Amino acid sequence: MTINSKSIFLRRVEEAFLLKKINKKTATHFKTVYNKFDTKRKSAADDKADELLLELISELRLKVQKK
């Protein structure tokens, strides 16, 4: 498999799931939404997906620290 922005993003989502930073439902949601983007807009999709993923992981870290 060639390394491209899609495979990198999907790998990040899978790693976040395996590290229990996000749950299975959230990981599936990210993958589904990402796959709906047009191939011509991958770079914009990457930026938005990375932003959303970082925001989610930050929120989860705050919740874990409060417990």
PyMOL Python script that loads the backbone (N, CA, C, O; Angstrom):
from pymol import cmd

cmd.read_pdbstr("""\
ATOM      1  N   MET A   1       0.850  -1.184   0.000  1.00  0.00           N
ATOM      2  CA  MET A   1       0.000   0.000   0.000  1.00  0.00           C
ATOM      3  C   MET A   1       0.890   1.240   0.000  1.00  0.00           C
ATOM      4  O   MET A   1       1.832   1.337   0.787  1.00  0.00           O
ATOM      5  N   THR A   2       0.595   2.157  -0.860  1.00  0.00           N
ATOM      6  CA  THR A   2       1.368   3.388  -0.901  1.00  0.00           C
ATOM      7  C   THR A   2       0.965   4.288   0.259  1.00  0.00           C
ATOM      8  O   THR A   2      -0.181   4.281   0.708  1.00  0.00           O
ATOM      9  N   ILE A   3       1.908   5.040   0.718  1.00  0.00           N
ATOM     10  CA  ILE A   3       1.639   5.982   1.805  1.00  0.00           C
ATOM     11  C   ILE A   3       1.091   7.259   1.193  1.00  0.00           C
ATOM     12  O   ILE A   3       1.747   7.897   0.370  1.00  0.00           O
ATOM     13  N   ASN A   4      -0.104   7.620   1.597  1.00  0.00           N
ATOM     14  CA  ASN A   4      -0.692   8.875   1.157  1.00  0.00           C
ATOM     15  C   ASN A   4      -1.445   9.481   2.334  1.00  0.00           C
ATOM     16  O   ASN A   4      -1.496   8.902   3.419  1.00  0.00           O
ATOM     17  N   SER A   5      -2.017  10.632   2.108  1.00  0.00           N
ATOM     18  CA  SER A   5      -2.679  11.323   3.213  1.00  0.00           C
ATOM     19  C   SER A   5      -3.830  10.512   3.789  1.00  0.00           C
ATOM     20  O   SER A   5      -4.074  10.551   4.995  1.00  0.00           O
ATOM     21  N   LYS A   6      -4.539   9.777   2.939  1.00  0.00           N
ATOM     22  CA  LYS A   6      -5.663   8.973   3.429  1.00  0.00           C
ATOM     23  C   LYS A   6      -5.167   7.861   4.348  1.00  0.00           C
ATOM     24  O   LYS A   6      -5.716   7.665   5.432  1.00  0.00           O
ATOM     25  N   SER A   7      -4.142   7.137   3.928  1.00  0.00           N
ATOM     26  CA  SER A   7      -3.652   6.042   4.755  1.00  0.00           C
ATOM     27  C   SER A   7      -3.053   6.566   6.065  1.00  0.00           C
ATOM     28  O   SER A   7      -3.178   5.917   7.104  1.00  0.00           O
ATOM     29  N   ILE A   8      -2.414   7.719   6.025  1.00  0.00           N
ATOM     30  CA  ILE A   8      -1.851   8.303   7.244  1.00  0.00           C
ATOM     31  C   ILE A   8      -2.966   8.670   8.214  1.00  0.00           C
ATOM     32  O   ILE A   8      -2.873   8.378   9.406  1.00  0.00           O
ATOM     33  N   PHE A   9      -4.020   9.309   7.709  1.00  0.00           N
ATOM     34  CA  PHE A   9      -5.132   9.681   8.577  1.00  0.00           C
ATOM     35  C   PHE A   9      -5.790   8.439   9.173  1.00  0.00           C
ATOM     36  O   PHE A   9      -6.039   8.384  10.378  1.00  0.00           O
ATOM     37  N   LEU A  10      -6.069   7.455   8.341  1.00  0.00           N
ATOM     38  CA  LEU A  10      -6.732   6.245   8.833  1.00  0.00           C
ATOM     39  C   LEU A  10      -5.853   5.516   9.857  1.00  0.00           C
ATOM     40  O   LEU A  10      -6.358   4.926  10.813  1.00  0.00           O
ATOM     41  N   ARG A  11      -4.548   5.563   9.648  1.00  0.00           N
ATOM     42  CA  ARG A  11      -3.637   4.953  10.626  1.00  0.00           C
ATOM     43  C   ARG A  11      -3.679   5.715  11.952  1.00  0.00           C
ATOM     44  O   ARG A  11      -3.651   5.105  13.021  1.00  0.00           O
ATOM     45  N   ARG A  12      -3.746   7.047  11.882  1.00  0.00           N
ATOM     46  CA  ARG A  12      -3.843   7.853  13.110  1.00  0.00           C
ATOM     47  C   ARG A  12      -5.117   7.539  13.878  1.00  0.00           C
ATOM     48  O   ARG A  12      -5.099   7.432  15.104  1.00  0.00           O
ATOM     49  N   VAL A  13      -6.217   7.392  13.158  1.00  0.00           N
ATOM     50  CA  VAL A  13      -7.486   7.055  13.808  1.00  0.00           C
ATOM     51  C   VAL A  13      -7.373   5.684  14.469  1.00  0.00           C
ATOM     52  O   VAL A  13      -7.795   5.508  15.612  1.00  0.00           O
ATOM     53  N   GLU A  14      -6.810   4.723  13.761  1.00  0.00           N
ATOM     54  CA  GLU A  14      -6.659   3.378  14.312  1.00  0.00           C
ATOM     55  C   GLU A  14      -5.749   3.388  15.542  1.00  0.00           C
ATOM     56  O   GLU A  14      -6.040   2.713  16.530  1.00  0.00           O
ATOM     57  N   GLU A  15      -4.662   4.141  15.492  1.00  0.00           N
ATOM     58  CA  GLU A  15      -3.759   4.238  16.647  1.00  0.00           C
ATOM     59  C   GLU A  15      -4.468   4.867  17.841  1.00  0.00           C
ATOM     60  O   GLU A  15      -4.315   4.404  18.971  1.00  0.00           O
ATOM     61  N   ALA A  16      -5.241   5.920  17.593  1.00  0.00           N
ATOM     62  CA  ALA A  16      -5.990   6.561  18.682  1.00  0.00           C
ATOM     63  C   ALA A  16      -6.971   5.585  19.299  1.00  0.00           C
ATOM     64  O   ALA A  16      -7.147   5.565  20.517  1.00  0.00           O
ATOM     65  N   PHE A  17      -7.608   4.777  18.470  1.00  0.00           N
ATOM     66  CA  PHE A  17      -8.543   3.775  18.978  1.00  0.00           C
ATOM     67  C   PHE A  17      -7.798   2.726  19.806  1.00  0.00           C
ATOM     68  O   PHE A  17      -8.232   2.378  20.904  1.00  0.00           O
ATOM     69  N   LEU A  18      -6.685   2.225  19.284  1.00  0.00           N
ATOM     70  CA  LEU A  18      -5.932   1.192  19.992  1.00  0.00           C
ATOM     71  C   LEU A  18      -5.365   1.707  21.312  1.00  0.00           C
ATOM     72  O   LEU A  18      -5.244   0.951  22.276  1.00  0.00           O
ATOM     73  N   LEU A  19      -5.022   2.981  21.355  1.00  0.00           N
ATOM     74  CA  LEU A  19      -4.512   3.572  22.595  1.00  0.00           C
ATOM     75  C   LEU A  19      -5.639   4.002  23.538  1.00  0.00           C
ATOM     76  O   LEU A  19      -5.402   4.598  24.588  1.00  0.00           O
ATOM     77  N   LYS A  20      -6.873   3.681  23.130  1.00  0.00           N
ATOM     78  CA  LYS A  20      -8.074   3.992  23.908  1.00  0.00           C
ATOM     79  C   LYS A  20      -8.271   5.487  24.118  1.00  0.00           C
ATOM     80  O   LYS A  20      -8.838   5.914  25.123  1.00  0.00           O
ATOM     81  N   LYS A  21      -7.790   6.286  23.146  1.00  0.00           N
ATOM     82  CA  LYS A  21      -8.018   7.732  23.181  1.00  0.00           C
ATOM     83  C   LYS A  21      -9.403   8.063  22.632  1.00  0.00           C
ATOM     84  O   LYS A  21     -10.002   9.072  23.007  1.00  0.00           O
ATOM     85  N   ILE A  22      -9.910   7.201  21.735  1.00  0.00           N
ATOM     86  CA  ILE A  22     -11.263   7.341  21.197  1.00  0.00           C
ATOM     87  C   ILE A  22     -11.922   5.970  21.207  1.00  0.00           C
ATOM     88  O   ILE A  22     -11.238   4.947  21.191  1.00  0.00           O
ATOM     89  N   ASN A  23     -13.256   5.950  21.235  1.00  0.00           N
ATOM     90  CA  ASN A  23     -13.941   4.665  21.242  1.00  0.00           C
ATOM     91  C   ASN A  23     -14.199   4.179  19.819  1.00  0.00           C
ATOM     92  O   ASN A  23     -13.942   4.903  18.856  1.00  0.00           O
ATOM     93  N   LYS A  24     -14.707   2.951  19.686  1.00  0.00           N
ATOM     94  CA  LYS A  24     -14.920   2.336  18.368  1.00  0.00           C
ATOM     95  C   LYS A  24     -15.923   3.139  17.534  1.00  0.00           C
ATOM     96  O   LYS A  24     -15.742   3.312  16.328  1.00  0.00           O
ATOM     97  N   LYS A  25     -16.978   3.625  18.185  1.00  0.00           N
ATOM     98  CA  LYS A  25     -17.997   4.397  17.470  1.00  0.00           C
ATOM     99  C   LYS A  25     -17.392   5.666  16.864  1.00  0.00           C
ATOM    100  O   LYS A  25     -17.676   6.009  15.717  1.00  0.00           O
ATOM    101  N   THR A  26     -16.570   6.349  17.631  1.00  0.00           N
ATOM    102  CA  THR A  26     -15.929   7.573  17.149  1.00  0.00           C
ATOM    103  C   THR A  26     -14.957   7.270  16.018  1.00  0.00           C
ATOM    104  O   THR A  26     -14.914   8.000  15.028  1.00  0.00           O
ATOM    105  N   ALA A  27     -14.179   6.205  16.153  1.00  0.00           N
ATOM    106  CA  ALA A  27     -13.233   5.826  15.106  1.00  0.00           C
ATOM    107  C   ALA A  27     -13.969   5.509  13.807  1.00  0.00           C
ATOM    108  O   ALA A  27     -13.555   5.935  12.729  1.00  0.00           O
ATOM    109  N   THR A  28     -15.055   4.763  13.919  1.00  0.00           N
ATOM    110  CA  THR A  28     -15.847   4.424  12.738  1.00  0.00           C
ATOM    111  C   THR A  28     -16.441   5.680  12.115  1.00  0.00           C
ATOM    112  O   THR A  28     -16.483   5.810  10.892  1.00  0.00           O
ATOM    113  N   HIS A  29     -16.895   6.596  12.949  1.00  0.00           N
ATOM    114  CA  HIS A  29     -17.464   7.851  12.451  1.00  0.00           C
ATOM    115  C   HIS A  29     -16.421   8.649  11.675  1.00  0.00           C
ATOM    116  O   HIS A  29     -16.701   9.127  10.575  1.00  0.00           O
ATOM    117  N   PHE A  30     -15.226   8.799  12.236  1.00  0.00           N
ATOM    118  CA  PHE A  30     -14.155   9.522  11.553  1.00  0.00           C
ATOM    119  C   PHE A  30     -13.848   8.886  10.203  1.00  0.00           C
ATOM    120  O   PHE A  30     -13.702   9.590   9.203  1.00  0.00           O
ATOM    121  N   LYS A  31     -13.748   7.560  10.169  1.00  0.00           N
ATOM    122  CA  LYS A  31     -13.433   6.863   8.917  1.00  0.00           C
ATOM    123  C   LYS A  31     -14.543   7.057   7.891  1.00  0.00           C
ATOM    124  O   LYS A  31     -14.263   7.291   6.715  1.00  0.00           O
ATOM    125  N   THR A  32     -15.785   6.962   8.317  1.00  0.00           N
ATOM    126  CA  THR A  32     -16.924   7.114   7.409  1.00  0.00           C
ATOM    127  C   THR A  32     -16.983   8.524   6.835  1.00  0.00           C
ATOM    128  O   THR A  32     -17.133   8.696   5.626  1.00  0.00           O
ATOM    129  N   VAL A  33     -16.867   9.524   7.688  1.00  0.00           N
ATOM    130  CA  VAL A  33     -16.908  10.909   7.227  1.00  0.00           C
ATOM    131  C   VAL A  33     -15.743  11.190   6.296  1.00  0.00           C
ATOM    132  O   VAL A  33     -15.918  11.839   5.264  1.00  0.00           O
ATOM    133  N   TYR A  34     -14.569  10.718   6.642  1.00  0.00           N
ATOM    134  CA  TYR A  34     -13.388  10.959   5.821  1.00  0.00           C
ATOM    135  C   TYR A  34     -13.546  10.348   4.430  1.00  0.00           C
ATOM    136  O   TYR A  34     -13.152  10.953   3.433  1.00  0.00           O
ATOM    137  N   ASN A  35     -14.120   9.156   4.368  1.00  0.00           N
ATOM    138  CA  ASN A  35     -14.300   8.477   3.086  1.00  0.00           C
ATOM    139  C   ASN A  35     -15.323   9.172   2.193  1.00  0.00           C
ATOM    140  O   ASN A  35     -15.349   8.922   0.988  1.00  0.00           O
ATOM    141  N   LYS A  36     -16.160  10.029   2.750  1.00  0.00           N
ATOM    142  CA  LYS A  36     -17.160  10.740   1.959  1.00  0.00           C
ATOM    143  C   LYS A  36     -16.578  11.947   1.221  1.00  0.00           C
ATOM    144  O   LYS A  36     -17.208  12.466   0.299  1.00  0.00           O
ATOM    145  N   PHE A  37     -15.385  12.400   1.613  1.00  0.00           N
ATOM    146  CA  PHE A  37     -14.784  13.562   0.957  1.00  0.00           C
ATOM    147  C   PHE A  37     -14.371  13.230  -0.467  1.00  0.00           C
ATOM    148  O   PHE A  37     -13.935  12.115  -0.752  1.00  0.00           O
ATOM    149  N   ASP A  38     -14.508  14.193  -1.351  1.00  0.00           N
ATOM    150  CA  ASP A  38     -14.089  14.048  -2.740  1.00  0.00           C
ATOM    151  C   ASP A  38     -12.568  13.945  -2.802  1.00  0.00           C
ATOM    152  O   ASP A  38     -11.876  14.591  -2.016  1.00  0.00           O
ATOM    153  N   THR A  39     -12.039  13.142  -3.725  1.00  0.00           N
ATOM    154  CA  THR A  39     -10.588  12.962  -3.816  1.00  0.00           C
ATOM    155  C   THR A  39      -9.864  14.261  -4.148  1.00  0.00           C
ATOM    156  O   THR A  39      -8.693  14.420  -3.801  1.00  0.00           O
ATOM    157  N   LYS A  40     -10.542  15.193  -4.816  1.00  0.00           N
ATOM    158  CA  LYS A  40      -9.911  16.461  -5.149  1.00  0.00           C
ATOM    159  C   LYS A  40      -9.741  17.353  -3.931  1.00  0.00           C
ATOM    160  O   LYS A  40      -8.979  18.319  -3.970  1.00  0.00           O
ATOM    161  N   ARG A  41     -10.440  17.040  -2.856  1.00  0.00           N
ATOM    162  CA  ARG A  41     -10.388  17.875  -1.669  1.00  0.00           C
ATOM    163  C   ARG A  41      -9.670  17.187  -0.514  1.00  0.00           C
ATOM    164  O   ARG A  41      -9.909  17.530   0.644  1.00  0.00           O
ATOM    165  N   LYS A  42      -8.817  16.248  -0.795  1.00  0.00           N
ATOM    166  CA  LYS A  42      -8.137  15.497   0.256  1.00  0.00           C
ATOM    167  C   LYS A  42      -7.341  16.390   1.205  1.00  0.00           C
ATOM    168  O   LYS A  42      -7.369  16.172   2.416  1.00  0.00           O
ATOM    169  N   SER A  43      -6.642  17.374   0.688  1.00  0.00           N
ATOM    170  CA  SER A  43      -5.831  18.203   1.572  1.00  0.00           C
ATOM    171  C   SER A  43      -6.703  18.979   2.557  1.00  0.00           C
ATOM    172  O   SER A  43      -6.343  19.110   3.726  1.00  0.00           O
ATOM    173  N   ALA A  44      -7.830  19.489   2.105  1.00  0.00           N
ATOM    174  CA  ALA A  44      -8.753  20.168   3.016  1.00  0.00           C
ATOM    175  C   ALA A  44      -9.344  19.164   4.000  1.00  0.00           C
ATOM    176  O   ALA A  44      -9.539  19.479   5.174  1.00  0.00           O
ATOM    177  N   ALA A  45      -9.624  17.967   3.523  1.00  0.00           N
ATOM    178  CA  ALA A  45     -10.148  16.921   4.399  1.00  0.00           C
ATOM    179  C   ALA A  45      -9.125  16.542   5.459  1.00  0.00           C
ATOM    180  O   ALA A  45      -9.472  16.335   6.622  1.00  0.00           O
ATOM    181  N   ASP A  46      -7.868  16.453   5.055  1.00  0.00           N
ATOM    182  CA  ASP A  46      -6.809  16.124   6.012  1.00  0.00           C
ATOM    183  C   ASP A  46      -6.725  17.165   7.114  1.00  0.00           C
ATOM    184  O   ASP A  46      -6.659  16.824   8.295  1.00  0.00           O
ATOM    185  N   ASP A  47      -6.727  18.414   6.734  1.00  0.00           N
ATOM    186  CA  ASP A  47      -6.627  19.491   7.721  1.00  0.00           C
ATOM    187  C   ASP A  47      -7.791  19.447   8.708  1.00  0.00           C
ATOM    188  O   ASP A  47      -7.586  19.534   9.919  1.00  0.00           O
ATOM    189  N   LYS A  48      -8.997  19.315   8.194  1.00  0.00           N
ATOM    190  CA  LYS A  48     -10.175  19.299   9.053  1.00  0.00           C
ATOM    191  C   LYS A  48     -10.193  18.052   9.932  1.00  0.00           C
ATOM    192  O   LYS A  48     -10.502  18.134  11.120  1.00  0.00           O
ATOM    193  N   ALA A  49      -9.867  16.911   9.358  1.00  0.00           N
ATOM    194  CA  ALA A  49      -9.867  15.664  10.117  1.00  0.00           C
ATOM    195  C   ALA A  49      -8.816  15.707  11.229  1.00  0.00           C
ATOM    196  O   ALA A  49      -9.086  15.294  12.357  1.00  0.00           O
ATOM    197  N   ASP A  50      -7.623  16.204  10.911  1.00  0.00           N
ATOM    198  CA  ASP A  50      -6.582  16.322  11.936  1.00  0.00           C
ATOM    199  C   ASP A  50      -7.031  17.258  13.054  1.00  0.00           C
ATOM    200  O   ASP A  50      -6.816  16.980  14.234  1.00  0.00           O
ATOM    201  N   GLU A  51      -7.651  18.359  12.674  1.00  0.00           N
ATOM    202  CA  GLU A  51      -8.147  19.324  13.656  1.00  0.00           C
ATOM    203  C   GLU A  51      -9.192  18.684  14.570  1.00  0.00           C
ATOM    204  O   GLU A  51      -9.133  18.839  15.790  1.00  0.00           O
ATOM    205  N   LEU A  52     -10.140  17.971  13.984  1.00  0.00           N
ATOM    206  CA  LEU A  52     -11.191  17.322  14.768  1.00  0.00           C
ATOM    207  C   LEU A  52     -10.627  16.228  15.668  1.00  0.00           C
ATOM    208  O   LEU A  52     -11.029  16.094  16.824  1.00  0.00           O
ATOM    209  N   LEU A  53      -9.702  15.455  15.132  1.00  0.00           N
ATOM    210  CA  LEU A  53      -9.104  14.385  15.917  1.00  0.00           C
ATOM    211  C   LEU A  53      -8.297  14.937  17.089  1.00  0.00           C
ATOM    212  O   LEU A  53      -8.389  14.412  18.199  1.00  0.00           O
ATOM    213  N   LEU A  54      -7.524  15.969  16.864  1.00  0.00           N
ATOM    214  CA  LEU A  54      -6.763  16.584  17.948  1.00  0.00           C
ATOM    215  C   LEU A  54      -7.676  17.178  19.017  1.00  0.00           C
ATOM    216  O   LEU A  54      -7.400  17.079  20.212  1.00  0.00           O
ATOM    217  N   GLU A  55      -8.768  17.795  18.568  1.00  0.00           N
ATOM    218  CA  GLU A  55      -9.722  18.370  19.508  1.00  0.00           C
ATOM    219  C   GLU A  55     -10.360  17.278  20.364  1.00  0.00           C
ATOM    220  O   GLU A  55     -10.504  17.435  21.576  1.00  0.00           O
ATOM    221  N   LEU A  56     -10.737  16.184  19.732  1.00  0.00           N
ATOM    222  CA  LEU A  56     -11.362  15.085  20.459  1.00  0.00           C
ATOM    223  C   LEU A  56     -10.396  14.473  21.469  1.00  0.00           C
ATOM    224  O   LEU A  56     -10.767  14.220  22.615  1.00  0.00           O
ATOM    225  N   ILE A  57      -9.171  14.239  21.047  1.00  0.00           N
ATOM    226  CA  ILE A  57      -8.180  13.648  21.946  1.00  0.00           C
ATOM    227  C   ILE A  57      -7.892  14.588  23.107  1.00  0.00           C
ATOM    228  O   ILE A  57      -7.730  14.129  24.238  1.00  0.00           O
ATOM    229  N   SER A  58      -7.826  15.879  22.859  1.00  0.00           N
ATOM    230  CA  SER A  58      -7.596  16.860  23.934  1.00  0.00           C
ATOM    231  C   SER A  58      -8.736  16.833  24.943  1.00  0.00           C
ATOM    232  O   SER A  58      -8.508  16.852  26.152  1.00  0.00           O
ATOM    233  N   GLU A  59      -9.960  16.790  24.436  1.00  0.00           N
ATOM    234  CA  GLU A  59     -11.121  16.744  25.332  1.00  0.00           C
ATOM    235  C   GLU A  59     -11.110  15.470  26.168  1.00  0.00           C
ATOM    236  O   GLU A  59     -11.409  15.511  27.361  1.00  0.00           O
ATOM    237  N   LEU A  60     -10.771  14.346  25.559  1.00  0.00           N
ATOM    238  CA  LEU A  60     -10.728  13.089  26.289  1.00  0.00           C
ATOM    239  C   LEU A  60      -9.630  13.096  27.346  1.00  0.00           C
ATOM    240  O   LEU A  60      -9.819  12.563  28.440  1.00  0.00           O
ATOM    241  N   ARG A  61      -8.489  13.693  27.029  1.00  0.00           N
ATOM    242  CA  ARG A  61      -7.414  13.786  28.012  1.00  0.00           C
ATOM    243  C   ARG A  61      -7.853  14.610  29.229  1.00  0.00           C
ATOM    244  O   ARG A  61      -7.558  14.254  30.371  1.00  0.00           O
ATOM    245  N   LEU A  62      -8.551  15.700  28.971  1.00  0.00           N
ATOM    246  CA  LEU A  62      -9.046  16.536  30.080  1.00  0.00           C
ATOM    247  C   LEU A  62     -10.021  15.760  30.953  1.00  0.00           C
ATOM    248  O   LEU A  62      -9.984  15.865  32.179  1.00  0.00           O
ATOM    249  N   LYS A  63     -10.894  14.982  30.319  1.00  0.00           N
ATOM    250  CA  LYS A  63     -11.868  14.179  31.075  1.00  0.00           C
ATOM    251  C   LYS A  63     -11.159  13.142  31.923  1.00  0.00           C
ATOM    252  O   LYS A  63     -11.527  12.921  33.077  1.00  0.00           O
ATOM    253  N   VAL A  64     -10.128  12.494  31.348  1.00  0.00           N
ATOM    254  CA  VAL A  64      -9.389  11.464  32.069  1.00  0.00           C
ATOM    255  C   VAL A  64      -8.631  12.078  33.245  1.00  0.00           C
ATOM    256  O   VAL A  64      -8.571  11.482  34.320  1.00  0.00           O
ATOM    257  N   GLN A  65      -8.059  13.253  33.050  1.00  0.00           N
ATOM    258  CA  GLN A  65      -7.308  13.905  34.118  1.00  0.00           C
ATOM    259  C   GLN A  65      -8.215  14.326  35.274  1.00  0.00           C
ATOM    260  O   GLN A  65      -7.786  14.329  36.428  1.00  0.00           O
ATOM    261  N   LYS A  66      -9.454  14.678  34.973  1.00  0.00           N
ATOM    262  CA  LYS A  66     -10.389  15.097  36.013  1.00  0.00           C
ATOM    263  C   LYS A  66     -10.839  13.935  36.873  1.00  0.00           C
ATOM    264  O   LYS A  66     -11.239  14.140  38.019  1.00  0.00           O
ATOM    265  N   LYS A  67     -10.783  12.712  36.346  1.00  0.00           N
ATOM    266  CA  LYS A  67     -11.245  11.523  37.105  1.00  0.00           C
ATOM    267  C   LYS A  67     -10.281  11.065  38.116  1.00  0.00           C
ATOM    268  O   LYS A  67     -10.539  10.087  38.817  1.00  0.00           O
TER     269      LYS A  67
END
""", "prot")
cmd.dss("prot")
cmd.show_as("cartoon", "prot")
cmd.util.cbc("prot")
cmd.orient("prot")
